[in-house]
Amino acid sequence: MDRLSNQQILDAGLADWRKLAQALHARYSIPDYITAAAFVAEVAQVAEAGGHHPDLKLTHGVIDVSLCTHEDGLWVTQKDIDMARTISEIARESGLDPEPTAVTQLEIALDTAHEDSVAPFWSVLLTGSPDNKIYDSVFDPTGRVPGLWFQGTEDHETPRQRWHFDLWLAPDVADERIAAAVAAGGSIADDSAAPSFTVLSDPDGNRACICTTLGRD
């Protein structure tokens, strides 16, 4: 099944969902665990029947759902769109309130000129297996740790900041989060690629990126 572009995903009009780095994400507030458990059970039935299984995480007051297609990578395809619509309908029937702008994904980025040689180490360290690298990233199949992606760079002498966080947000709230970070003592180091990503610095000069799907192929 073909990978969908960010624009195709936007055109699908999924009000409850936002595309972050790889997957579609939704968050629903829950009135209690019993209601949430019933929602999970119903989603599980349609997922099993359709042979396409979302990730679900139930925590205090909310349930997070993510969807992507795992064949030959981690992409959003039409079957994710279809499942997202079904899950949204189940959520409405269950009385759950969507919080689409609250979805967040944290990736850790490592600048390296030696991706092929360092990737097995990080895959084993983070996931217990050397085989969990997909394209330019290491992913834990069970979601215990954030994804790690390797940002290609030239060889350089240390010290230099090689690690940084990529914080993926719903485009609706990215500017607000950037402004809040600046108000908390940070600064904008580079916004030439905004709204795709904006590089922020803390007062010590450590950098992080606010990322959205806007402005990306």
Sequence and secondary structure as in RCSB ss.txt:
>XXXX:A:sequence
MDRLSNQQILDAGLADWRKLAQALHARYSIPDYITAAAFVAEVAQVAEAGGHHPDLKLTHGVIDVSLCTHEDGLW
VTQKDIDMARTISEIARESGLDPEPTAVTQLEIALDTAHEDSVAPFWSVLLTGSPDNKIYDSVFDPTGRVPGLWF
QGTEDHETPRQRWHFDLWLAPDVADERIAAAVAAGGSIADDSAAPSFTVLSDPDGNRACICTTLGRD
>XXXX:A:secstr
     HHHHHHT  TT EE SSSEEEEEE S HHHHHHHHHHHHHHHHHHT   EEEEETTEEEEEE B TTSSB
  HHHHHHHHHHHHHHHHTT EE GGG EEEEEEEEES HHHHHHHHHHHHHS TT EETTEE  TT SS EEEE
EE     SSS  EEEEEEE HHHHHHHHHHHHHTT EEEE TTTTTEEEEE TT  EEEEE STT  
